[in-house]
Amino acid sequence: MKVVLQNVTKIFPSRNKKSKEEVVAVNNFDFTIPDGKLVGLLGPSGCGKSTTLYMISGLQKLTSGKIFFGDDDVTDLSPENRGVGLVFQNYALYPHMTVKQNIMFPLQNLTGKDKLTKEEMLSRTVEAAKLVQIDELLDRKPSELSGGQQQRVAIARALVKMPRILLLDEPLSNLDARLRLQTREEIRRIQRETKITTIFVTHDQEEAMSISDVIVVMKLGVVQQIGAPQDVYDDPVNLFVAKFLGTPPINVFSGKVSGGKVYIGDSEAVADAKGVPDQEVFIGIRPEGFIVDAAGPLTCTLSGIEVMGRDSSVITTNAASLNPFIRSIIDSDIKVDPKSEKVRFSIKPNKIFIFNKETEERIRPEVK
């Protein structure tokens, strides 16, 4: 089931009685979520991603715009009639009920032509539990489960209704690192098996990039960029997107373009910028974009080296860097003398980005 958002806007009234300035939580969101895909809504706290999810579910009313499920206009449809499954951050399980009763609960509320027999409800419940691999836990109470198991119960409860759309609101944020990794792999597996259109809200870019078919990067209610995760990482449209995606984060420098060349501080030219007018700019370099090179144009002061198995992180400083430290990820086979005072780098052309210093929009040199 594809989901179409047409110029969706949500404005909340001001809490400040004096200023009465309204809060625009989502501003003119216009996007089609393809049928059967997993889409990640990604951004920092307060960017409007959860509000967007709740408008899709029907829990929040739109200020303006329309939402379609397929060809059906659901803008004014109540949540229970939209056919959505919603998984909250805090699981929201009933503590006095068993796993089986928690999963079955939505089916017990069906009426009319959708009403099921007890046998049908039990069959669906067991099927949903098997899908999330908790069918051996049906007689336990939520307090007897781990955080990861509780999250699976919540997902099974959302899936048992056979929803047209599955909505996940930061479902992994309460889990430890190992459980988070395991559960996000399970979510991806379940989505592929069911082929249910799924919208996944997170502030964790690693989560979004690892399981999403498409990511939507948001800032202050405005969509910044939409695309396949790797495409957005490799080709950010502005400095915000470049900084938000990537671990370790992108290294940002003050610099300039002069004579079709890019300069960082008093360095030699670190890249070409054909067709770009002379100007002050911000320069972003991904951590994997540095090449240790004794004749390289960029000289940095060595602060330390962290060996991480197959890779090493060379930590340096530079007066033109906006980051306190510059992290350069290199192959651990490449040795850097920890006693060296300076390290010189050349830069991979596809890992360096130029941004306008005023607007922070991406500046794209002419292709040779």
C-alpha positions in Angstrom: 0.0 0.0 0.0 1.6 3.3 -1.1 1.2 6.3 1.2 0.9 9.8 -0.4 1.5 12.9 1.6 0.3 16.1 -0.2 1.6 19.3 1.3 1.1 18.0 4.8 1.4 20.8 7.5 1.0 20.7 11.2 0.9 23.9 13.3 0.6 23.9 17.1 -0.7 26.9 19.0 1.9 28.8 21.0 2.3 27.9 24.7 3.6 31.4 25.3 0.6 33.6 25.9 2.5 36.8 25.3 4.1 36.1 22.0 1.3 33.8 20.6 3.8 32.6 18.0 2.6 29.4 16.5 4.9 26.3 16.2 5.2 24.8 12.8 6.0 21.1 13.6 5.8 19.9 9.9 5.9 22.3 7.0 4.6 21.3 3.6 5.7 17.7 3.6 5.1 16.4 0.1 6.2 12.8 -0.6 5.0 9.4 -1.9 6.1 6.3 0.1 6.3 3.4 -2.3 4.2 0.3 -1.8 6.0 -2.4 0.2 9.1 -0.3 1.1 10.6 0.6 4.5 11.0 4.3 4.8 13.0 5.9 7.6 12.1 9.4 8.9 15.3 10.7 10.3 16.3 13.8 12.2 17.1 15.4 15.6 14.6 15.8 18.4 11.9 18.3 17.5 12.3 18.0 13.7 8.7 16.8 13.2 9.3 13.1 12.4 7.0 11.7 15.1 4.3 14.3 14.4 4.4 13.1 10.8 4.0 9.5 11.9 1.0 10.4 14.1 -0.7 12.3 11.3 -0.3 9.2 9.1 -1.8 7.1 11.9 -4.7 9.6 12.5 -3.7 10.4 16.1 -2.8 13.9 15.0 -5.1 16.1 12.8 -3.5 17.9 9.9 -3.6 21.7 9.8 -3.5 21.5 6.0 -2.8 19.0 3.3 -4.0 15.5 2.5 -3.0 11.9 3.1 -3.8 9.0 0.8 -3.5 5.2 1.4 -3.4 4.1 -2.2 -6.3 5.9 -3.8 -8.2 6.3 -0.6 -8.2 9.8 1.0 -7.8 9.0 4.8 -7.2 12.6 5.9 -10.3 12.8 8.0 -10.6 9.0 8.8 -10.4 7.9 12.4 -7.3 5.9 13.5 -9.2 2.7 14.0 -10.5 2.8 10.4 -7.2 3.4 8.7 -5.8 -0.1 8.9 -2.5 0.9 10.5 -0.4 -0.9 13.1 1.5 1.4 15.4 4.4 0.4 17.7 5.4 3.0 20.3 8.8 3.7 21.9 7.7 2.4 25.3 6.1 -0.8 24.1 2.7 0.0 25.9 2.0 -3.6 26.8 -0.7 -4.5 29.3 1.3 -5.8 32.4 -1.6 -8.0 33.7 -2.0 -9.8 30.4 0.1 -12.7 29.0 2.0 -12.3 25.7 -0.8 -14.2 24.0 -3.5 -11.9 25.5 -1.5 -8.8 24.6 -1.1 -9.9 20.9 -4.8 -11.0 20.7 -6.2 -7.8 22.2 -6.7 -5.8 19.0 -8.6 -8.7 17.4 -11.0 -8.9 20.3 -12.2 -5.3 19.6 -13.1 -6.1 15.9 -16.8 -5.8 15.2 -19.3 -6.4 12.4 -18.0 -8.1 9.3 -14.4 -8.0 10.7 -15.3 -9.9 13.9 -13.4 -13.2 14.3 -14.1 -16.5 16.1 -11.9 -17.5 19.0 -10.2 -20.1 16.9 -9.4 -17.5 14.2 -8.0 -15.1 16.8 -5.8 -17.7 18.3 -4.6 -18.8 14.9 -3.6 -15.2 14.0 -2.0 -14.7 17.4 0.2 -17.7 17.1 1.1 -16.8 13.5 2.1 -13.3 14.5 4.2 -14.6 17.4 6.0 -17.1 15.1 6.8 -14.3 12.7 8.6 -12.4 15.5 10.0 -15.6 17.0 8.3 -15.4 20.4 5.8 -18.3 20.0 7.4 -20.1 23.0 6.7 -17.1 25.3 2.9 -16.9 24.8 2.1 -17.7 28.4 4.5 -15.3 30.0 3.7 -11.8 31.4 5.6 -8.7 30.1 7.6 -8.4 33.4 9.1 -11.9 32.6 10.5 -10.7 29.3 13.6 -8.9 28.2 13.4 -5.5 26.6 13.9 -7.0 23.1 11.2 -9.6 23.7 8.8 -7.0 24.9 9.4 -5.0 21.7 8.7 -8.2 19.6 5.4 -8.5 21.4 4.5 -5.0 20.6 5.4 -5.6 16.9 3.4 -8.8 16.9 0.4 -7.0 18.3 0.7 -4.4 15.5 1.0 -7.1 12.8 -1.8 -9.4 14.1 -4.4 -7.0 12.6 -2.8 -7.4 9.2 -2.4 -3.7 8.8 -2.1 -1.9 5.5 0.7 0.3 7.0 3.1 -0.5 9.8 4.3 2.6 11.8 7.3 2.4 14.2 8.0 5.3 16.5 11.6 5.0 17.7 11.1 1.3 18.6 14.7 0.6 19.5 15.7 3.5 21.7 15.1 1.7 25.0 17.3 -1.3 24.1 21.0 -1.8 24.7 23.4 -1.7 21.8 23.5 -5.4 21.1 19.7 -5.9 21.4 19.2 -2.8 19.2 21.3 -4.3 16.4 19.5 -7.7 16.7 16.1 -6.2 16.8 16.6 -3.9 13.8 17.7 -6.9 11.8 14.5 -8.6 12.9 12.4 -5.6 11.9 14.0 -5.7 8.4 13.4 -9.4 8.1 9.8 -9.1 9.2 9.2 -6.2 6.8 10.6 -8.2 3.8 8.6 -11.3 4.7 5.3 -9.4 5.1 5.9 -6.8 2.4 3.9 -4.3 4.5 4.7 -0.6 3.8 6.6 0.4 6.9 7.5 3.9 8.2 10.2 3.9 10.8 11.0 7.0 13.0 14.4 7.4 14.5 17.0 10.0 15.4 19.8 7.3 15.0 21.2 7.7 11.5 23.0 4.3 11.7 19.6 2.6 12.4 17.9 4.5 9.5 20.7 3.8 7.0 21.0 0.1 7.9 17.4 -1.0 7.4 15.7 1.6 5.2 15.0 1.5 1.5 14.5 5.2 1.5 15.4 7.8 4.2 13.8 11.2 4.7 16.1 13.7 6.5 14.1 16.4 8.4 15.1 19.6 10.3 12.7 21.9 12.1 9.7 20.4 10.3 11.2 20.8 6.8 12.3 17.9 4.6 15.9 18.4 3.8 16.6 15.4 1.5 15.0 12.2 0.4 16.8 9.2 -1.2 18.4 5.8 -0.8 20.6 5.9 2.3 23.9 5.5 0.5 22.9 8.1 -2.1 22.1 10.6 0.6 25.4 9.9 2.4 27.4 10.1 -0.8 25.7 13.2 -2.1 24.3 15.5 0.6 22.4 18.6 -0.5 23.5 20.8 2.4 25.8 20.9 5.4 23.1 19.8 7.8 22.5 16.5 6.0 26.3 16.0 5.6 26.8 16.5 9.3 23.8 14.4 10.4 24.8 11.3 8.5 28.0 9.4 9.2 29.8 7.8 12.1 32.3 9.3 12.9 30.8 12.5 11.7 32.1 14.5 8.7 35.1 16.8 9.3 34.2 20.4 8.6 36.7 23.2 7.8 36.6 26.9 7.0 38.2 27.4 3.6 38.0 29.2 0.3 37.7 28.6 -3.4 40.2 30.6 -5.5 41.0 30.2 -9.1 39.0 27.0 -9.4 40.8 25.3 -6.5 39.8 24.5 -2.9 42.0 25.6 0.0 41.8 24.8 3.7 43.6 27.5 5.8 47.1 27.9 4.5 47.2 24.5 2.8 48.0 23.8 -0.8 45.0 23.2 -3.0 43.2 20.1 -1.7 40.7 19.7 -4.6 39.5 21.1 -7.8 36.4 23.4 -8.0 36.0 24.1 -11.7 33.4 26.8 -12.4 33.0 27.8 -8.8 33.4 31.6 -8.2 36.0 32.7 -5.7 34.5 32.8 -2.2 34.8 31.8 1.4 33.2 28.3 1.9 32.7 25.5 4.4 34.5 22.3 3.3 33.4 18.8 4.5 35.6 15.8 4.3 34.3 12.3 5.2 36.6 10.4 7.7 37.3 7.8 5.1 38.3 10.5 2.6 41.8 11.0 3.9 44.9 9.4 2.4 48.1 9.5 4.4 50.5 11.0 1.9 54.0 12.4 2.7 53.5 14.8 -0.2 49.8 15.6 0.5 48.5 19.2 0.4 46.8 19.1 3.9 49.0 19.2 7.0 47.5 18.4 10.4 49.0 18.2 13.9 48.9 14.6 15.2 47.0 14.1 18.5 46.8 10.3 18.7 46.0 7.0 16.9 43.2 4.6 17.8 43.6 1.1 16.4 40.2 -0.5 15.8 41.1 -3.9 14.2 40.8 -3.6 10.5 40.9 0.3 10.6 42.8 2.9 12.5 41.5 6.3 13.5 44.1 9.0 13.1 43.2 11.9 15.4 44.6 15.3 14.4 43.9 19.0 14.7 44.0 21.9 12.2 43.4 25.6 12.9 40.8 25.7 10.1 38.8 22.8 11.5 35.4 23.5 13.0 35.6 20.2 14.8 37.8 20.1 17.9 39.5 17.0 16.5 39.7 15.6 12.9 39.1 11.9 12.6 40.6 10.2 9.6 39.8 6.5 9.1 42.6 4.6 7.4 43.5 0.9 6.8 45.3 -0.5 9.8 48.0 -1.8 7.5 49.0 1.9 6.9 51.3 2.8 9.6 51.6 6.3 11.1 54.4 7.0 13.5 52.7 8.0 16.8 55.8 10.1 17.6 55.3 12.3 14.5 54.3 15.9 15.2 52.6 16.4 11.8 50.7 14.2 9.3 50.1 15.1 5.7 47.0 14.0 3.8 45.7 14.0 0.2 41.9 13.9 -0.2 39.7 11.5 -2.2 37.8 13.7 -4.7 34.4 11.9 -4.0 34.7 12.4 -0.3 35.1 16.2 -0.2 32.1 18.6 -0.4 31.9 22.4 -0.7 29.1 24.4 1.0 28.1 28.0 0.8 29.2 29.8 3.9 25.9 31.8 4.2 23.2 29.3 3.2 25.2 26.1 3.9 23.8 24.7 0.6 26.0 22.4 -1.4 28.2 24.0 -4.1 28.8 21.6 -7.0 31.9 22.2 -9.2 31.6 21.5 -12.9 32.3 18.0 -14.0 35.5 17.8 -16.1 
